[in-house]
């Protein structure tokens, strides 16, 4: 996207007129800057939605802006549809940050999100840490990508009895109500320990002897080998118990990488099967 300021200013001016209802000159500098960001955000959305970069060539700034507004509206609709799909079987597994983001935050976002005058505003802080870096995204892009991540996590976690997941989290955090860790990563950690111990995942924690065996085995493995071993086991698990296993495995790979590093760095209390 490469448009001159002279092409953008008339769009911002018309948007300012719509905002004030009368005179575009009555907006503050800060508001004008916000409206310029809104225009650029929409134009970027049009570019992102285009399947070929060449599609934007020869398109006026006004046309790109209008196409971007429509793209924002479509993404809001997709995000809302995904949210409604997610809700019926959603569980926060006792995570206050996950509950706050999904059950409290999302309704506020869809109520207050302003597609016309501030589409770049994410509104929510989204304090629950998903297994992807969403910092490059803002506005509806960040909300949509966050919901995709949560949807992936819910699909994975549904492969386990809910009581087991909650039990593992209580074992890890006690009765704390403010733990901010990713729920999937904690479950993946326990899976990793059982995989390395060669023991099936069940209700019981690994024994002291099992954990010492894992520690010894980790000392003999390179980091890449640990990651590969865990990913192979996780691939079999997701294929057997989860839908859309390819996309889910790609998402969970970040969590596996984190766990492999933590295990290899021995940041682990091997008297239990849960990291400290």
C-alpha positions as CSV (number, residue, x, y, z in Angstrom):
1,X,0.0,0.0,0.0
2,X,1.6,3.2,-1.2
3,X,-0.7,6.2,-1.3
4,X,0.3,9.9,-0.9
5,X,-1.0,11.9,2.0
6,X,-3.0,14.1,-0.5
7,X,-5.0,11.0,-1.4
8,X,-5.7,10.1,2.2
9,X,-6.7,13.5,3.6
10,X,-10.0,13.8,1.7
11,X,-11.0,10.4,3.1
12,X,-10.1,11.4,6.6
13,X,-12.0,14.7,6.1
14,X,-15.2,12.9,5.1
15,X,-14.8,10.6,8.0
16,X,-14.4,13.6,10.4
17,X,-17.6,15.1,8.9
18,X,-19.4,11.9,9.7
19,X,-18.0,11.9,13.2
20,X,-19.0,15.5,14.0
21,X,-22.1,15.5,11.9
22,X,-21.2,18.9,10.6
23,X,-17.7,20.3,10.3
24,X,-14.5,18.3,9.9
25,X,-12.5,21.2,11.2
26,X,-14.0,20.9,14.6
27,X,-12.2,17.7,15.5
28,X,-9.1,17.8,17.7
29,X,-5.6,16.9,16.5
30,X,-5.8,13.7,18.5
31,X,-9.1,12.7,17.0
32,X,-7.9,13.5,13.5
33,X,-4.9,11.3,14.1
34,X,-7.3,8.5,15.3
35,X,-9.4,8.8,12.2
36,X,-6.3,8.7,10.0
37,X,-5.3,5.4,11.8
38,X,-8.8,4.1,11.2
39,X,-8.5,4.8,7.4
40,X,-5.1,3.2,7.3
41,X,-6.3,0.2,9.3
42,X,-9.2,-0.4,6.8
43,X,-6.9,-0.1,3.8
44,X,-4.5,-2.6,5.4
45,X,-7.5,-5.0,5.8
46,X,-8.3,-4.7,2.1
47,X,-4.7,-5.5,1.3
48,X,-4.6,-8.5,3.6
49,X,-7.8,-9.9,2.2
50,X,-6.6,-9.6,-1.3
51,X,-5.2,-12.9,-2.6
52,X,-2.7,-11.2,-4.8
53,X,-0.7,-8.0,-4.1
54,X,-1.2,-7.0,-7.7
55,X,-5.0,-6.8,-7.0
56,X,-4.4,-3.4,-5.3
57,X,-2.5,-1.9,-8.2
58,X,-4.5,0.8,-10.0
59,X,-7.0,1.0,-7.1
60,X,-7.7,4.5,-5.8
61,X,-7.2,5.2,-2.1
62,X,-11.0,5.7,-1.7
63,X,-11.7,2.3,-3.3
64,X,-9.1,0.6,-1.0
65,X,-10.7,2.3,2.0
66,X,-14.2,1.2,1.1
67,X,-13.0,-2.3,0.4
68,X,-11.2,-2.3,3.8
69,X,-14.4,-1.2,5.6
70,X,-16.2,-4.1,4.1
71,X,-13.4,-6.5,5.0
72,X,-13.5,-5.3,8.7
73,X,-17.3,-5.9,8.7
74,X,-16.8,-9.4,7.4
75,X,-14.1,-10.2,10.0
76,X,-16.4,-9.0,12.8
77,X,-19.1,-11.3,11.5
78,X,-16.7,-14.2,11.4
79,X,-15.4,-13.5,14.9
80,X,-18.9,-13.3,16.2
81,X,-19.9,-16.6,14.6
82,X,-16.8,-18.2,16.0
83,X,-17.6,-16.8,19.5
84,X,-21.1,-18.2,19.3
85,X,-19.8,-21.6,18.2
86,X,-17.3,-21.6,21.1
87,X,-19.7,-20.7,23.9
88,X,-22.0,-23.7,24.3
89,X,-19.2,-26.1,25.4
90,X,-16.7,-23.5,26.7
91,X,-15.0,-24.2,30.0
92,X,-12.5,-21.9,31.6
93,X,-11.1,-24.9,33.7
94,X,-10.8,-22.6,36.7
95,X,-8.6,-20.0,34.9
96,X,-9.8,-16.5,35.9
97,X,-8.0,-14.9,33.0
98,X,-9.5,-17.2,30.4
99,X,-13.0,-16.7,32.0
100,X,-12.6,-12.9,32.0
101,X,-11.4,-12.7,28.4
102,X,-14.1,-15.0,26.9
103,X,-17.1,-14.6,29.2
104,X,-16.8,-11.0,30.3
105,X,-14.5,-9.3,27.7
106,X,-15.9,-10.5,24.4
107,X,-19.5,-9.3,25.0
108,X,-18.1,-5.9,25.8
109,X,-15.9,-5.9,22.7
110,X,-18.8,-6.7,20.3
111,X,-20.9,-4.1,22.1
112,X,-18.5,-1.3,22.0
113,X,-16.3,-2.0,18.9
114,X,-16.5,0.9,16.5
115,X,-15.9,-0.3,12.9
116,X,-16.1,3.1,11.4
117,X,-14.3,5.5,13.6
118,X,-11.8,3.3,15.5
119,X,-11.5,-0.2,14.0
120,X,-7.9,-0.3,15.2
121,X,-8.9,-0.3,18.9
122,X,-8.7,-3.8,20.5
123,X,-10.6,-2.5,23.5
124,X,-9.7,-5.6,25.6
125,X,-6.3,-6.3,27.2
126,X,-6.7,-10.1,26.6
127,X,-4.5,-11.0,29.6
128,X,-5.0,-14.8,29.1
129,X,-1.7,-16.0,27.4
130,X,-2.5,-18.0,24.3
131,X,0.3,-20.1,22.6
132,X,0.8,-17.5,19.8
133,X,2.3,-14.1,19.7
134,X,-0.7,-11.8,18.9
135,X,1.2,-8.5,19.5
136,X,1.4,-7.7,15.7
137,X,-2.4,-7.6,15.7
138,X,-4.9,-4.9,16.8
139,X,-8.6,-4.3,16.6
140,X,-10.8,-7.0,15.2
141,X,-7.7,-8.9,13.8
142,X,-6.4,-9.5,17.4
143,X,-9.8,-10.4,18.7
144,X,-10.4,-12.9,15.8
145,X,-7.0,-14.5,16.2
146,X,-7.4,-14.7,20.0
147,X,-10.7,-16.5,19.5
148,X,-9.1,-18.9,17.0
149,X,-6.5,-19.8,19.6
150,X,-9.1,-20.3,22.3
151,X,-11.1,-22.5,20.0
152,X,-8.0,-24.6,19.3
153,X,-7.3,-25.0,23.0
154,X,-10.9,-26.0,23.8
155,X,-10.7,-28.7,21.1
156,X,-7.6,-30.1,22.7
157,X,-8.8,-29.9,26.3
158,X,-12.1,-31.6,25.4
159,X,-10.0,-34.7,24.7
160,X,-9.6,-35.1,28.5
161,X,-12.1,-35.5,31.3
162,X,-12.8,-32.0,32.6
163,X,-12.2,-33.2,36.2
164,X,-8.7,-34.4,35.2
165,X,-7.7,-31.0,33.8
166,X,-9.0,-29.2,36.8
167,X,-7.3,-31.7,39.1
168,X,-3.9,-31.1,37.3
169,X,-4.3,-27.4,37.6
170,X,-5.1,-27.7,41.3
171,X,-2.1,-29.9,41.8
172,X,0.0,-27.2,40.0
173,X,-1.4,-24.1,41.6
174,X,-3.2,-25.3,44.7
175,X,-6.4,-23.4,45.4
176,X,-5.0,-20.1,43.9
177,X,-7.6,-18.2,41.9
178,X,-5.3,-15.9,40.1
179,X,-3.0,-18.2,38.1
180,X,-2.2,-16.6,34.7
181,X,-0.6,-19.6,32.9
182,X,-1.9,-21.1,29.7
183,X,-4.1,-24.1,30.5
184,X,-3.1,-26.1,27.5
185,X,0.6,-25.7,28.3
186,X,0.1,-27.1,31.8
187,X,-1.7,-30.2,30.4
188,X,1.0,-30.6,27.7
189,X,3.6,-30.5,30.4
190,X,2.0,-33.4,32.3
191,X,1.6,-35.3,29.0
192,X,5.3,-34.7,28.2
193,X,6.4,-36.1,31.5
194,X,4.3,-39.2,31.0
195,X,5.6,-39.6,27.4
196,X,9.2,-39.4,28.5
197,X,8.5,-41.8,31.4
198,X,6.8,-44.2,29.1
199,X,3.7,-44.2,31.2
200,X,0.1,-43.8,30.1
201,X,-1.6,-40.5,31.1
202,X,-4.1,-41.1,33.9
203,X,-5.5,-39.7,37.0
204,X,-2.3,-40.4,39.1
205,X,0.8,-38.3,39.1
206,X,4.2,-39.9,38.3
207,X,6.1,-41.5,41.1
208,X,9.5,-40.2,42.4
209,X,11.2,-43.1,40.6
210,X,9.4,-42.1,37.3
211,X,10.5,-38.5,37.6
212,X,14.1,-39.4,38.3
213,X,14.0,-41.6,35.2
214,X,12.7,-38.7,33.1
215,X,15.5,-36.5,34.5
216,X,18.1,-39.0,33.5
217,X,16.6,-39.5,30.1
218,X,16.5,-35.7,29.5
219,X,20.2,-35.6,30.3
220,X,20.9,-37.9,27.4
221,X,18.7,-36.1,24.8
222,X,19.4,-33.0,22.8
223,X,16.7,-30.3,22.8
224,X,15.8,-31.0,19.2
225,X,15.3,-34.7,20.0
226,X,13.1,-33.9,23.0
227,X,10.9,-31.6,20.8
228,X,10.7,-34.2,18.0
229,X,9.8,-37.0,20.4
230,X,7.0,-35.0,22.1
231,X,5.6,-33.7,18.8
232,X,5.4,-37.2,17.3
233,X,3.5,-38.5,20.4
234,X,1.2,-35.4,20.3
235,X,0.5,-35.9,16.6
236,X,-0.7,-39.4,17.3
237,X,-2.9,-38.2,20.2
238,X,-4.5,-35.3,18.2
239,X,-5.2,-37.6,15.2
240,X,-6.9,-40.1,17.5
241,X,-8.9,-37.7,19.8
242,X,-9.2,-34.3,18.2
243,X,-10.9,-32.7,15.1
244,X,-8.9,-30.6,12.7
245,X,-5.7,-32.2,14.1
246,X,-3.3,-30.6,11.6
247,X,-4.2,-27.1,12.5
248,X,-4.4,-28.0,16.2
249,X,-0.9,-29.6,16.2
250,X,0.5,-26.6,14.5
251,X,-0.9,-24.4,17.2
252,X,0.2,-26.6,20.1
253,X,3.8,-26.8,18.7
254,X,4.6,-23.5,20.4
255,X,3.6,-25.0,23.7
256,X,5.7,-28.1,23.1
257,X,8.7,-26.0,22.3
258,X,8.3,-24.0,25.5
259,X,8.0,-27.2,27.6
260,X,11.0,-28.9,25.9
261,X,13.2,-25.9,26.8
262,X,11.9,-25.8,30.4
263,X,12.5,-29.5,30.8
264,X,16.0,-29.4,29.3
265,X,16.9,-26.4,31.5
266,X,15.9,-28.5,34.5
267,X,13.5,-25.8,35.8
268,X,11.5,-28.7,37.2
269,X,10.7,-30.2,40.5
270,X,11.2,-33.9,39.7
271,X,9.6,-35.0,42.9
272,X,6.3,-34.5,41.0
273,X,5.2,-34.4,37.3
274,X,4.5,-30.7,37.3
275,X,6.9,-27.9,36.7
276,X,7.5,-25.4,39.4
